[in-house]
Amino acid sequence: MQAIGADLLFLWLFGYSQAWNLWAKPGSRTGEKFMSETVTPQVVATNDTDRCAYGREVLRAEARALLAAADRLDDRFAQALDLLGDPQRLAEGGRVGITGVGKSADIGQKMAGTLNSTGTRAYVLDATRAVHGDLGMVHPADVVLVLSHSGESEEVLRLLPPLAEMATALVGITGNPRSTLANKANIALVYGPLDEVCPLGLAPSASTTTMLALGDALAFSLSRARSLTPEQFARFHPAGSLGRKLSRVDTLMRQGSELRVACSTTTVRQVFARSRQQGRRTGAVMLVDESGQLCGLFTDSDLARLIEERREADLDLPIRMVMTREPATVALGSRAHEAMDLMRRRKLSELPVVDAEGRPAGILDITDLLGMASASADQSQDGKTIQAKRAA
């Protein structure tokens, strides 16, 4: 019985395959339609020159999309800025909400980060979570940016009625001027239409790049209007190489028990015999006069030089006789990047930090700034490379 069933199955499959070949063979009406709808695989270039050329064309295509969007920017952009920067709305605690789905949601996350870092308080409203309770975070003074390239995303359209009721205004960012989003928003920033640059013309690429750039344009226009200062910007970036570059020397300098301070009338031998400290070791002794003001600096390298030159007698001289007089200094409150630039120009390993009266408050050691110096050098080298390529 099992053998008979297997034979029947074989005959049925054989007949089905024959019927399929007849139905889909070239020349038959149905077969021609099927073949015409099949995507023909494209040959992918494998040599590096072709791949780099294609990569450059992708970048150029997205750059052209940005230029097209810039040309389409109109008075509605200024109206959106007026809404977002309205002093009364901000005084009432208004923030900027941002929502979208898919890649637009990812762009919204970056927009929120840029707005927050440049002084405009913002948050991301997840489109799915919003209709399940997260709409509760929307304040009546908020303005909500709604992102959708098509302007017809189902999740976004579902949010429009409650957001219109709960927020001050909706600003739509879309590529479709005739979309539901463009019609329902109080202000519609329309950057499209644009052709996506992916090989299939489907994956969000030019549209997301343009949406991201438009978010930057809003954020930087707002920060420019409020005259955001480097000091204010630094408050939002206390960490990382950027934070260190914008920080004050007060937060980086060695101070207290980490310092080596001595009277300039003390002998070299006495200074180093008494020099005991906790924490990080500094490579220099800051020397003060009778009033406590900084008058000189004596480094470990200076001591090594005396020994190498067999000037042992100088070890019993007052240290002011062999110290570096009127050393370079920075004042308390100076920017770390200013101190770093000074140390680089003067080839200094240690840089004293003094208060308003000229008394030692701390010292900067080059090892404390190495990470910042490396990042700055990399940026400088990148800039020189770009300039050289442009000149060529």
N, C-alpha and C positions, 0 to 999 in steps of 0.2 A: 504493500500500500504506500509506503514511504517513497519507494522508487518511482511509482507512477506519478506521485505528487511532484517529485523533483523534475520529472520529464515534462509535465504540464507547465511548470514554472519556467523551464528553459525555453519551451516553444512560445510561451506568452511574451517573455522578454525579447526573444529574437524577432517576433512579429512587431513589437512596439518599436524596436530600434530601426527596423526597415521602414516602418511608417514615418518615423521621425526624419530619416534621411530623405525620403521622398518629399515630405512637407517642406523641409528647409533647404533643399538643394538649390543652387544658383539657377535662375531662370524661372522658377516658379514664383507666382505673385507674392505668396506669403513668405517664402524664403528670402526674396529680395528685400522685403520690408524689415525682416529680422536682421539681416546682415547690415542694412543701412543704419540701424540703430545701435549697432555694436561699436564700442569705442576702440579704435585702432591704437594699439600700444605705440607710444612714441619712442624713438631711439634716443637714449640718453648719452650725451657726450661723456667720454671717459677721460680725455686728456685734461691736464690741469689748466691749460690756456682757455679751452672752451668753457670749462666750469667757472673759472674766474670771470670770463666775459659775461656769462649768464648772470652771475652774482652781481656784477656791476650794473647790468641792465635792470635787475630787480630794484636796486637802490635808486637808479635814475628814474624808474617808473614811479616809485613812491615819492620821490622828490617832485616830479611833475604833478602828482596828485596834490601835494601840499601847496604848490604854486597856484593850482586851479582853485583850491579851497580859499586861499588868501585873496584871490581876485573876486571871489563871491561874497566875501565878508561885507556886511552892510550895517546900517544903523541899528539893526536888531542886536548886534554885538554890544554896542554902547548901552542899549536899553537893558540888556542882561547885566552889564556891569553896574548900572545904577541900582538894580534890584539887589544884587549880591552885596554891594557896598553901602547900602542905605543905612545911615547912622542910627536912625530910630529903630529900625529892625534889629540891628546889632545890639543896641542898648536894651532891647527887650529879651535878649538872650538867643536871638536867631542864629542858626547855623546853616550850613549848606549840606543837604542830603543828596546822595548820589545813588542811583539805582539803574540796573540793566541786567541782562541775562547773557550767558555764554561769554564770548570774548569781550563784549561790551562791559560785562561785570568786572572783568580783569582790568580793563582800561579805567573803570570807575574807581577801583582800588588805588591805582596809581594817582589818579586825579586827586583823591582825598588826601593822599600822602603829600602831594605837592602843595595843595592848599594849606594844609596844617603847618607844613614847614615854612611857609611864607606868610603866616599870620592870619589866615582865614580858617576859622574852625569848621571842620567838615567831618562827615561820617558816611559810611556805606550802608545802604539799606538793601539787604538781600531780598530779591523779588519774591522768592518762594516763602521765606520766613515772614515777610511783611504781612501777607494775608493770613498768617497763622499767629498773629499777635505782635510782631515787631513793629507794626504801624504805631504802636504806643510810644516809640521814641521820637516821632515827628512832633515838633513844637509848632504852635500857630504862627510863630515868627520865622519859621524856616522857609528857605527857597530850595526846591528839589530839582536837581538836574536829572533828567530822564534820558538815558542813552539807548538808542536803537537805530542801527543802520537802515533797516527796512521801514522802521516806524510802525510795524504791524505785529511785533512779537506778542504772542498771546498773553504771556505772563506780565508784560509791561502794560498792555491795554487794560488788563484786569485791575491794575493799580491806579490808573488815572482818575477814576471817580472818587475813591476815598482820599487820594492825595490832594485833589483839587479842593476837597472840603476841609482838609485838616491843615494844609500849609498855606503860606502867604501867596505863593505863585509856583508855577511849574515852568521850567525852561527845558524844552526838548532839543536834543542834539541828534540829528538824523541826516541821512543822505537822500531822503525821499520827500520832496516838497509837497506832495499830494497825499501823504500818509495820514493816518488817524492821529498819530502823535503830533505831527506838525499842525494839524487843525485844532487839536484839543489843548495844546500847551499855550500858556499865556504869551510866551516868546519862543519862537522856533529858530534855532541856529542850523541852517541847512547848508551842508558842505558839498553835497553831491549834485548830480550823479558822478560816480567814479567807477572805473574798471578795476576789479581786483587783479593783482599781478601774479597770482599763483598760476601754474600751467593750465589748470582746469578752469580758472576764472571763478572759483567757488570759495576757497578758504579766505576768511577775512584777512586782509593784508593792507592794501591802500586805504581801506575804510578805517581800520583800527589805528593805523599810523596817523591819519588825519584827525580822528577823534581825540587821540592822545595829544597831538600838537595843539588842538583847539582848547583842550583843558589847560595846557601850559599857558596859552595866550590869556585865558581868563585869570589864572592864578597870578601871573606876573604883572598883568595890568592892574589887578587889585593891590598887589604889594607896592607897585610903583605909585599908585594913587595915595596910599597911606605913608609913602616915603619910608619904607622899611629900612632900618639901619643895620650895618653889620653886627652891632651889639645885640639888637633884637633877634637877628637871625641866629646868632651864636647861642642864644638861650635855648633854642629848639634843637641844637645839634651838639650836645655835650660829649658825645662819644665818637669813636672812629677817628680816622686821620683828618677829616674835615673839622670835627669838633676840636681836636688838638690844635689845629692850625688857627682856629678862631678863638681859642681860649686865651685867658690872661696868664701872664707869667706867674702870677700868684698861685695858680693851681698846679704848676709844674715844677716850680723851684724847690730846691732842698732848703730846709729851714730848721730852726730850733737846734736840737741836739745833733743834727746832721752837719752843722756848719763848723768850720774851723776858723775862729776869729782870734787875733792876737794883737797886742800893742806893738807898734812899729819900733819901739825902743828896746824890745826884747831881742836877745841874740838868736841867731838861726838855730843853734844847738838847743837852746831852751824852748823855742817854739815847738820843735819837733819832738822833744822829750816829753813835753806836756800834752801833746796833741793826742787826745783820746776821744773817740766819738762812737755813737751808736748809729744803727741803721746804715744807709748807703754812704760809702766813703767818697768824699769830694777830693779832687786832685789839686786843690789850691787852698792856701790860707789867705783870708782877707785881713788886711792890716789896717788898724785904725790909729788916729792921733789921740791927743789928750782929751779932745771933745767928743770922741766916739765916732767921728766921721771917717769914712773910708778914704785912705790915702795911698794905698798900694795893694799889690797882689804878689804872692810868691807861690809858685807852683812846684809840683813834684819834679817836673822837668828842669826847673831852675836849680833845685837841689842836686839832681843827677849831674848837671853841667858843672857845678862846683867840684863835685867829687871826681869827675872824669878829668878835669883840668888841674887836679891835685891842689886845689885852693882850700886846703883844710883850715888854714888860719882864718879864712873868711867866716867859718862856721861860728866863731866867737865874736863876730862883729854884730852891732845892732842890725836887725834884718832890714831896716830902712835903707841901709847902704847897698843892698843887693836886690831889693825888690823892684818890681815894675811900678813906677810912679804914675798916678792918674790913669789907672786902667780904664778901659771901655766899660760902661755900665748901661743898664736899662732901669727905668723907674718902675716902681710898683704900679700895676694896672696896665702895663704895656701889653700889646698883643704878642702871642707866642711866635707868630710868623715874622714879626718885626725883629725879635731877638734872634731868631734863626737866621734871618738874612744878614744881620750884623755879624754873627759868628762865622758865617760862610765867607763874607767879604774880608774880614780881618783874620780869618783862619784861627779862630779861638776855640779852645777846648772847654774853657770855663768863662762864665759871664756873670759878674756880681749884679744883684738886684738891690737897689737902694731906695729908701723912703724919701719923703719930701725934704728932709733935713740932711740928706746925704749919708745916713747911717746904713750899714749893711742890714738888709731884711731877708736876704736869701741868696742863693747862687744857682745858676743854670749850668748843668753839665751836658756836654754834647751827647753823651749816651742816653740822656733823657729825651733827646729830640731826634734820635736817629730815624725812627719810624716816619716822623713828619718830614724830615729832610729827604728820605728816600722817595716818598710819595711826590714831594715837590720836584725832585730831580727827574722822576719818571715823566711827570706832566710836562716839564720844560723840554725834555728830550723828544717827547711825542710832538710838541708844538714845532720844534726845529725840524723834525722829519717831515711834517706836513708842509711847512714852508719851503723846504728844499724840493719836495715833489712838485709843488705848485710852480716854483721857479724853473724847474726842468721842463 
